[in-house]
Amino acid sequence: MSEDNGVDRQLKAQVLLSRKKSMGMALLLTLLFGPLGMFYSTVLGGVVMIVLTLVVGLPTMGLGLLLTWPIGLIWTAIAVKNQNDAIDQQALAA
Protein backbone atom coordinates (compact mmCIF):
# COMPACT_ATOMS: atom_id res chain seq x y z
CA MET A 1 0.00 0.00 0.00
CA SER A 2 2.88 2.40 0.69
CA GLU A 3 4.04 1.97 -2.91
CA ASP A 4 0.69 3.32 -4.18
CA ASN A 5 0.98 6.25 -1.81
CA GLY A 6 4.47 7.01 -3.16
CA VAL A 7 3.21 6.92 -6.75
CA ASP A 8 0.31 9.21 -5.85
CA ARG A 9 2.69 11.68 -4.21
CA GLN A 10 4.98 11.61 -7.24
CA LEU A 11 2.07 12.18 -9.61
CA LYS A 12 0.76 15.05 -7.51
CA ALA A 13 4.23 16.63 -7.41
CA GLN A 14 4.56 16.31 -11.20
CA VAL A 15 1.16 17.91 -11.75
CA LEU A 16 2.10 20.79 -9.45
CA LEU A 17 5.46 21.30 -11.13
CA SER A 18 3.80 21.38 -14.56
CA ARG A 19 1.91 24.51 -13.44
CA LYS A 20 5.14 26.50 -13.15
CA LYS A 21 5.49 29.56 -15.37
CA SER A 22 8.44 30.22 -17.64
CA MET A 23 10.39 33.29 -16.51
CA GLY A 24 11.73 33.87 -20.03
CA MET A 25 8.28 33.66 -21.63
CA ALA A 26 6.77 35.96 -19.01
CA LEU A 27 9.46 38.60 -19.49
CA LEU A 28 9.30 38.35 -23.28
CA LEU A 29 5.51 38.79 -23.30
CA THR A 30 5.74 41.76 -20.94
CA LEU A 31 8.57 43.33 -22.94
CA LEU A 32 6.67 43.00 -26.22
CA PHE A 33 3.12 43.68 -25.06
CA GLY A 34 3.56 45.62 -21.82
CA PRO A 35 0.75 45.23 -19.32
CA LEU A 36 -1.15 42.86 -21.63
CA GLY A 37 1.81 40.47 -21.49
CA MET A 38 1.61 40.50 -17.71
CA PHE A 39 -1.62 38.49 -17.85
CA TYR A 40 0.54 35.37 -18.37
CA SER A 41 2.14 35.83 -14.97
CA THR A 42 -0.28 37.92 -12.90
CA VAL A 43 -3.79 38.98 -13.82
CA LEU A 44 -4.05 41.52 -11.01
CA GLY A 45 -0.68 43.00 -11.99
CA GLY A 46 -1.79 43.24 -15.61
CA VAL A 47 -4.97 45.10 -14.69
CA VAL A 48 -3.14 47.47 -12.32
CA MET A 49 -0.42 48.20 -14.88
CA ILE A 50 -2.94 48.82 -17.68
CA VAL A 51 -4.63 51.44 -15.52
CA LEU A 52 -1.29 52.91 -14.39
CA THR A 53 0.03 52.99 -17.95
CA LEU A 54 -3.07 54.85 -19.14
CA VAL A 55 -2.96 57.29 -16.22
CA VAL A 56 0.75 58.01 -16.70
CA GLY A 57 1.08 57.48 -20.45
CA LEU A 58 -1.73 59.62 -21.79
CA PRO A 59 -0.86 62.93 -20.08
CA THR A 60 2.84 62.50 -20.90
CA MET A 61 2.14 61.59 -24.54
CA GLY A 62 3.78 58.20 -24.12
CA LEU A 63 6.91 59.30 -22.26
CA GLY A 64 5.49 57.76 -19.08
CA LEU A 65 5.97 54.36 -20.69
CA LEU A 66 9.68 54.76 -20.01
CA LEU A 67 8.70 54.41 -16.35
CA THR A 68 5.78 51.97 -16.47
CA TRP A 69 7.32 49.41 -18.86
CA PRO A 70 10.32 48.61 -16.59
CA ILE A 71 8.02 48.50 -13.55
CA GLY A 72 5.90 45.94 -15.38
CA LEU A 73 8.96 43.83 -16.19
CA ILE A 74 10.10 43.88 -12.56
CA TRP A 75 6.60 43.05 -11.31
CA THR A 76 6.41 40.16 -13.80
CA ALA A 77 9.72 38.69 -12.65
CA ILE A 78 8.70 38.91 -8.99
CA ALA A 79 5.26 37.39 -9.68
CA VAL A 80 6.69 34.44 -11.62
CA LYS A 81 9.36 33.79 -8.98
CA ASN A 82 6.82 33.90 -6.15
CA GLN A 83 4.38 31.65 -7.99
CA ASN A 84 7.05 29.12 -8.91
CA ASP A 85 8.44 29.11 -5.35
CA ALA A 86 4.94 28.46 -3.97
CA ILE A 87 4.47 25.59 -6.42
CA ASP A 88 7.86 24.13 -5.42
CA GLN A 89 6.82 24.25 -1.76
CA GLN A 90 3.51 22.53 -2.53
CA ALA A 91 5.30 19.86 -4.56
CA LEU A 92 7.72 19.18 -1.71
CA ALA A 93 4.83 18.88 0.73
CA ALA A 94 2.94 16.50 -1.57
DSSP file (Angstrom, degrees, kcal/mol; ACC not computed):
  #  RESIDUE AA STRUCTURE BP1 BP2  ACC     N-H-->O    O-->H-N    N-H-->O    O-->H-N    TCO  KAPPA ALPHA  PHI   PSI    X-CA   Y-CA   Z-CA
    1    1 A M     >        0   0    0      0, 0.0     4,-1.7     0, 0.0     3,-0.2   0.000 360.0 360.0 360.0 -33.4    0.0    0.0    0.0
    2    2 A S  H  >  +     0   0    0      1,-0.2     4,-2.0     2,-0.2     5,-0.1   0.797 360.0  60.1 -67.6 -26.0    2.9    2.4    0.7
    3    3 A E  H  > S+     0   0    0      2,-0.2     4,-2.0     1,-0.2    -1,-0.2   0.911 104.3  48.9 -66.6 -40.7    4.0    2.0   -2.9
    4    4 A D  H  > S+     0   0    0      1,-0.2     4,-2.6     2,-0.2    -2,-0.2   0.895 109.7  52.3 -63.0 -40.4    0.7    3.3   -4.2
    5    5 A N  H  X S+     0   0    0     -4,-1.7     4,-2.3     1,-0.2    -1,-0.2   0.890 108.6  50.5 -63.3 -39.2    1.0    6.3   -1.8
    6    6 A G  H  X S+     0   0    0     -4,-2.0     4,-2.2     2,-0.2    -1,-0.2   0.884 110.7  48.6 -65.5 -39.4    4.5    7.0   -3.2
    7    7 A V  H  X S+     0   0    0     -4,-2.0     4,-2.7     2,-0.2    -2,-0.2   0.913 110.9  50.9 -66.6 -43.0    3.2    6.9   -6.7
    8    8 A D  H  X S+     0   0    0     -4,-2.6     4,-2.6     1,-0.2    -2,-0.2   0.912 110.7  48.7 -60.4 -42.8    0.3    9.2   -5.8
    9    9 A R  H  X S+     0   0    0     -4,-2.3     4,-2.4     2,-0.2    -1,-0.2   0.905 111.9  49.1 -64.4 -41.1    2.7   11.7   -4.2
   10   10 A Q  H  X S+     0   0    0     -4,-2.2     4,-2.4     2,-0.2    -2,-0.2   0.919 112.0  48.2 -63.8 -43.5    5.0   11.6   -7.2
   11   11 A L  H  X S+     0   0    0     -4,-2.7     4,-2.4     2,-0.2    -2,-0.2   0.912 111.8  49.4 -63.8 -43.3    2.1   12.2   -9.6
   12   12 A K  H  X S+     0   0    0     -4,-2.6     4,-2.4     1,-0.2    -1,-0.2   0.910 111.2  49.8 -62.7 -41.9    0.8   15.1   -7.5
   13   13 A A  H  X S+     0   0    0     -4,-2.4     4,-2.6     1,-0.2    -2,-0.2   0.898 110.7  50.0 -63.8 -40.4    4.2   16.6   -7.4
   14   14 A Q  H  X S+     0   0    0     -4,-2.4     4,-1.6     2,-0.2    -2,-0.2   0.900 110.3  49.8 -65.5 -40.1    4.6   16.3  -11.2
   15   15 A V  H  X S+     0   0    0     -4,-2.4     4,-0.5     2,-0.2    -2,-0.2   0.924 112.6  47.6 -63.7 -43.8    1.2   17.9  -11.8
   16   16 A L  H >< S+     0   0    0     -4,-2.4     3,-1.5     1,-0.2    -2,-0.2   0.930 111.0  50.3 -62.8 -45.1    2.1   20.8   -9.4
   17   17 A L  H >< S+     0   0    0     -4,-2.6     3,-1.3     1,-0.3    -1,-0.2   0.786 101.6  62.7 -66.7 -26.0    5.5   21.3  -11.1
   18   18 A S  H 3< S+     0   0    0     -4,-1.6    -1,-0.3     1,-0.2    -2,-0.2   0.666  93.7  64.7 -72.4 -14.0    3.8   21.4  -14.6
   19   19 A R  T << S+     0   0    0     -3,-1.5    -1,-0.2    -4,-0.5    -2,-0.2   0.488  76.6 118.8 -84.7  -3.0    1.9   24.5  -13.4
   20   20 A K    <   -     0   0    0     -3,-1.3     2,-0.3    -4,-0.2    60,-0.0  -0.309  62.2-127.8 -65.8 148.1    5.1   26.5  -13.1
   21   21 A K        -     0   0    0     59,-0.3     2,-0.6    20,-0.1     3,-0.1  -0.674  18.3-114.4 -95.4 150.3    5.5   29.6  -15.4
   22   22 A S     >  -     0   0    0     -2,-0.3     4,-2.4     1,-0.2     5,-0.2  -0.746  16.1-155.1 -84.4 122.2    8.4   30.2  -17.6
   23   23 A M  H  > S+     0   0    0     -2,-0.6     4,-2.5     1,-0.2     5,-0.2   0.921  95.2  50.3 -62.9 -43.8   10.4   33.3  -16.5
   24   24 A G  H  > S+     0   0    0      1,-0.2     4,-2.4     2,-0.2    -1,-0.2   0.913 111.8  46.5 -61.8 -44.4   11.7   33.9  -20.0
   25   25 A M  H  > S+     0   0    0      2,-0.2     4,-2.7     1,-0.2     5,-0.2   0.918 112.4  51.0 -65.0 -42.8    8.3   33.7  -21.6
   26   26 A A  H  X S+     0   0    0     -4,-2.4     4,-2.1     1,-0.2    -2,-0.2   0.924 113.2  44.4 -61.6 -45.3    6.8   36.0  -19.0
   27   27 A L  H  X S+     0   0    0     -4,-2.5     4,-2.6     2,-0.2    -1,-0.2   0.885 113.2  51.1 -68.2 -38.1    9.5   38.6  -19.5
   28   28 A L  H  X S+     0   0    0     -4,-2.4     4,-2.5    -5,-0.2     5,-0.3   0.931 111.2  47.6 -64.3 -45.3    9.3   38.4  -23.3
   29   29 A L  H  X S+     0   0    0     -4,-2.7     4,-2.8     1,-0.2     8,-0.3   0.909 114.7  46.3 -62.3 -41.5    5.5   38.8  -23.3
   30   30 A T  H  X S+     0   0    0     -4,-2.1     4,-1.8     7,-0.3    -2,-0.2   0.890 112.5  50.4 -68.9 -38.5    5.7   41.8  -20.9
   31   31 A L  H  < S+     0   0    0     -4,-2.6    -2,-0.2     2,-0.2    -1,-0.2   0.918 119.5  36.3 -63.8 -43.4    8.6   43.3  -22.9
   32   32 A L  H  < S+     0   0    0     -4,-2.5    -2,-0.2    -5,-0.2    -1,-0.2   0.878 133.9  22.1 -78.6 -38.7    6.7   43.0  -26.2
   33   33 A F  H >< S-     0   0    0     -4,-2.8     3,-1.4     1,-0.3    -3,-0.2   0.364  87.9-152.2-116.3   3.2    3.1   43.7  -25.1
   34   34 A G  G >X S+     0   0    0     -4,-1.8     3,-0.9     1,-0.3     4,-0.8  -0.337  75.3   0.7  63.1-135.7    3.6   45.6  -21.8
   35   35 A P  G >4 S+     0   0    0      0, 0.0     3,-0.5     0, 0.0     4,-0.4   0.797 130.9  60.6 -59.3 -30.1    0.7   45.2  -19.3
   36   36 A L  G X4 S+     0   0    0     -3,-1.4     3,-1.2     1,-0.2    -2,-0.2   0.881 101.2  54.4 -64.6 -36.0   -1.1   42.9  -21.6
   37   37 A G  G X4 S+     0   0    0     -3,-0.9     3,-1.2    -8,-0.3     4,-0.4   0.719  94.2  70.8 -68.2 -20.9    1.8   40.5  -21.5
   38   38 A M  G XX S+     0   0    0     -4,-0.8     4,-3.5    -3,-0.5     3,-0.9   0.698  76.4  80.2 -70.2 -17.8    1.6   40.5  -17.7
   39   39 A F  G <4 S+     0   0    0     -3,-1.2    -1,-0.2    -4,-0.4     4,-0.2   0.757  84.2  63.0 -62.1 -22.5   -1.6   38.5  -17.8
   40   40 A Y  G <4 S+     0   0    0     -3,-1.2    -1,-0.3    -4,-0.2    -2,-0.2   0.882 119.4  22.6 -64.9 -38.3    0.5   35.4  -18.4
   41   41 A S  T <4 S+     0   0    0     -3,-0.9     2,-0.3    -4,-0.4    -2,-0.2   0.830 137.7   7.5-101.0 -37.8    2.1   35.8  -15.0
   42   42 A T     X  -     0   0    0     -4,-3.5     4,-2.0     1,-0.1    -1,-0.3  -0.885  47.9-167.2-153.4 115.1   -0.3   37.9  -12.9
   43   43 A V  H  > S+     0   0    0     -2,-0.3     4,-2.4     2,-0.2     5,-0.2   0.937  95.7  49.3 -68.1 -46.5   -3.8   39.0  -13.8
   44   44 A L  H  > S+     0   0    0      1,-0.2     4,-2.7     2,-0.2     5,-0.2   0.921 111.6  49.9 -59.5 -43.7   -4.1   41.5  -11.0
   45   45 A G  H  > S+     0   0    0      1,-0.2     4,-2.6     2,-0.2    -1,-0.2   0.883 109.3  52.2 -62.1 -39.0   -0.7   43.0  -12.0
   46   46 A G  H  X S+     0   0    0     -4,-2.0     4,-2.0    -8,-0.3    -1,-0.2   0.917 111.4  45.8 -63.2 -43.8   -1.8   43.2  -15.6
   47   47 A V  H  X S+     0   0    0     -4,-2.4     4,-2.1     2,-0.2    -2,-0.2   0.938 114.5  47.8 -64.5 -47.0   -5.0   45.1  -14.7
   48   48 A V  H  X S+     0   0    0     -4,-2.7     4,-2.7     1,-0.2    -2,-0.2   0.914 113.5  47.6 -61.3 -43.1   -3.1   47.5  -12.3
   49   49 A M  H  X S+     0   0    0     -4,-2.6     4,-2.7     2,-0.2    -1,-0.2   0.821 107.8  55.2 -72.3 -29.7   -0.4   48.2  -14.9
   50   50 A I  H  X S+     0   0    0     -4,-2.0     4,-2.2     2,-0.2    -1,-0.2   0.952 112.8  43.1 -63.1 -47.6   -2.9   48.8  -17.7
   51   51 A V  H  X S+     0   0    0     -4,-2.1     4,-2.7     2,-0.2    -2,-0.2   0.936 116.4  47.4 -62.8 -46.4   -4.6   51.4  -15.5
   52   52 A L  H  X S+     0   0    0     -4,-2.7     4,-2.6     1,-0.2     5,-0.4   0.897 110.9  51.9 -63.2 -40.4   -1.3   52.9  -14.4
   53   53 A T  H  X S+     0   0    0     -4,-2.7     4,-3.1     2,-0.2     5,-0.4   0.902 112.3  45.7 -64.2 -40.4    0.0   53.0  -17.9
   54   54 A L  H  X S+     0   0    0     -4,-2.2     4,-1.7     2,-0.2    -2,-0.2   0.918 114.1  48.3 -66.8 -42.9   -3.1   54.9  -19.1
   55   55 A V  H  < S+     0   0    0     -4,-2.7    -2,-0.2    -5,-0.2    -1,-0.2   0.891 125.1  29.7 -65.2 -39.4   -3.0   57.3  -16.2
   56   56 A V  H  X S+     0   0    0     -4,-2.6     4,-1.0    -5,-0.2     8,-0.3   0.854 121.1  50.5 -88.3 -37.9    0.7   58.0  -16.7
   57   57 A G  H  <>S+     0   0    0     -4,-3.1     5,-3.1    -5,-0.4     7,-0.3   0.875 104.3  53.5 -74.0 -39.6    1.1   57.5  -20.5
   58   58 A L  T ><5S+     0   0    0     -4,-1.7     3,-1.4    -5,-0.4    -1,-0.2   0.951 110.4  43.7 -65.5 -50.6   -1.7   59.6  -21.8
   59   59 A P  T 345S+     0   0    0      0, 0.0    -1,-0.2     0, 0.0    -2,-0.2   0.809 117.4  47.3 -65.9 -26.2   -0.9   62.9  -20.1
   60   60 A T  T ><5S-     0   0    0     -4,-1.0     3,-1.7     0, 0.0    -2,-0.2   0.310 111.7-119.6 -96.3  10.2    2.8   62.5  -20.9
   61   61 A M  T < 5S-     0   0    0     -3,-1.4    -3,-0.2     1,-0.3    -4,-0.1   0.867  77.1 -45.6  53.7  41.1    2.1   61.6  -24.5
   62   62 A G  T > <S+     0   0    0     -5,-3.1     3,-1.5    -6,-0.2     4,-0.3   0.192 115.9 107.5  94.2 -16.8    3.8   58.2  -24.1
   63   63 A L  T X   +     0   0    0     -3,-1.7     3,-1.5     1,-0.3     4,-0.3   0.787  69.9  68.6 -66.1 -24.6    6.9   59.3  -22.3
   64   64 A G  T >> S+     0   0    0     -8,-0.3     4,-2.4    -7,-0.3     3,-1.6   0.707  82.1  75.0 -65.3 -18.7    5.5   57.8  -19.1
   65   65 A L  H <> S+     0   0    0     -3,-1.5     4,-2.3     1,-0.3    -1,-0.3   0.780  81.5  68.6 -64.5 -25.1    6.0   54.4  -20.7
   66   66 A L  H <4 S+     0   0    0     -3,-1.5    -1,-0.3    -4,-0.3    -2,-0.2   0.738 111.1  34.2 -63.8 -20.3    9.7   54.8  -20.0
   67   67 A L  H <> S+     0   0    0     -3,-1.6     4,-1.3    -4,-0.3    -2,-0.2   0.824 120.3  45.6 -97.5 -45.1    8.7   54.4  -16.3
   68   68 A T  H  X S+     0   0    0     -4,-2.4     4,-2.3     1,-0.2    -3,-0.2   0.834 105.0  59.8 -75.0 -32.0    5.8   52.0  -16.5
   69   69 A W  H  X S+     0   0    0     -4,-2.3     4,-2.0     2,-0.2    -1,-0.2   0.950 108.1  43.7 -63.4 -49.8    7.3   49.4  -18.9
   70   70 A P  H  > S+     0   0    0      0, 0.0     4,-2.4     0, 0.0    -1,-0.2   0.879 111.9  54.5 -62.9 -35.6   10.3   48.6  -16.6
   71   71 A I  H  X S+     0   0    0     -4,-1.3     4,-2.7     1,-0.2    -2,-0.2   0.918 107.9  50.4 -62.3 -41.4    8.0   48.5  -13.6
   72   72 A G  H  X S+     0   0    0     -4,-2.3     4,-2.4     2,-0.2    -1,-0.2   0.897 109.4  50.4 -62.0 -41.0    5.9   45.9  -15.4
   73   73 A L  H  X S+     0   0    0     -4,-2.0     4,-2.2     2,-0.2    -2,-0.2   0.912 112.5  46.4 -63.9 -42.5    9.0   43.8  -16.2
   74   74 A I  H  X S+     0   0    0     -4,-2.4     4,-2.3     2,-0.2    -2,-0.2   0.932 112.7  49.7 -65.2 -45.5   10.1   43.9  -12.6
   75   75 A W  H  X S+     0   0    0     -4,-2.7     4,-2.7     1,-0.2    -2,-0.2   0.900 110.2  51.9 -60.2 -41.5    6.6   43.0  -11.3
   76   76 A T  H  X S+     0   0    0     -4,-2.4     4,-2.6     2,-0.2     5,-0.2   0.933 109.4  48.7 -61.0 -47.5    6.4   40.2  -13.8
   77   77 A A  H  X S+     0   0    0     -4,-2.2     4,-2.2     1,-0.2    -2,-0.2   0.910 113.7  46.5 -61.1 -42.7    9.7   38.7  -12.7
   78   78 A I  H  X S+     0   0    0     -4,-2.3     4,-2.7     2,-0.2     5,-0.2   0.912 112.5  50.3 -66.1 -42.5    8.7   38.9   -9.0
   79   79 A A  H  X S+     0   0    0     -4,-2.7     4,-2.5    -5,-0.2    -2,-0.2   0.920 112.3  46.1 -63.1 -44.6    5.3   37.4   -9.7
   80   80 A V  H  X S+     0   0    0     -4,-2.6     4,-2.8     2,-0.2   -59,-0.3   0.920 113.6  49.2 -65.4 -43.2    6.7   34.4  -11.6
   81   81 A K  H  X S+     0   0    0     -4,-2.2     4,-2.5    -5,-0.2    -2,-0.2   0.937 113.3  46.4 -61.9 -46.1    9.4   33.8   -9.0
   82   82 A N  H  X S+     0   0    0     -4,-2.7     4,-2.2     2,-0.2    -1,-0.2   0.911 114.3  47.6 -63.7 -42.1    6.8   33.9   -6.2
   83   83 A Q  H  X S+     0   0    0     -4,-2.5     4,-2.1    -5,-0.2    -2,-0.2   0.930 113.8  46.6 -65.7 -44.5    4.4   31.7   -8.0
   84   84 A N  H  X S+     0   0    0     -4,-2.8     4,-2.4     1,-0.2    -2,-0.2   0.880 111.5  51.7 -66.5 -37.5    7.1   29.1   -8.9
   85   85 A D  H  X S+     0   0    0     -4,-2.5     4,-2.2    -5,-0.2    -1,-0.2   0.906 109.7  49.9 -63.9 -40.8    8.4   29.1   -5.4
   86   86 A A  H  X S+     0   0    0     -4,-2.2     4,-2.2     2,-0.2    -2,-0.2   0.894 110.9  49.3 -64.8 -39.4    4.9   28.5   -4.0
   87   87 A I  H  X S+     0   0    0     -4,-2.1     4,-2.6     2,-0.2    -2,-0.2   0.908 109.1  52.5 -66.5 -41.0    4.5   25.6   -6.4
   88   88 A D  H  X S+     0   0    0     -4,-2.4     4,-2.2     1,-0.2    -2,-0.2   0.915 109.6  49.4 -59.6 -42.8    7.9   24.1   -5.4
   89   89 A Q  H  X S+     0   0    0     -4,-2.2     4,-1.7     1,-0.2    -1,-0.2   0.906 111.5  48.4 -64.0 -41.3    6.8   24.2   -1.8
   90   90 A Q  H  X S+     0   0    0     -4,-2.2     4,-1.0     1,-0.2    -2,-0.2   0.893 110.9  51.3 -65.1 -39.1    3.5   22.5   -2.5
   91   91 A A  H  < S+     0   0    0     -4,-2.6     3,-0.3     1,-0.2    -2,-0.2   0.882 109.6  49.7 -66.4 -37.7    5.3   19.9   -4.6
   92   92 A L  H  < S+     0   0    0     -4,-2.2    -1,-0.2     1,-0.2    -2,-0.2   0.851 111.7  48.8 -67.9 -34.0    7.7   19.2   -1.7
   93   93 A A  H  <        0   0    0     -4,-1.7    -1,-0.2     1,-0.2    -2,-0.2   0.648 360.0 360.0 -79.3 -14.9    4.8   18.9    0.7
   94   94 A A     <        0   0    0     -4,-1.0    -1,-0.2    -3,-0.3   -82,-0.1   0.506 360.0 360.0 -64.7 360.0    2.9   16.5   -1.6
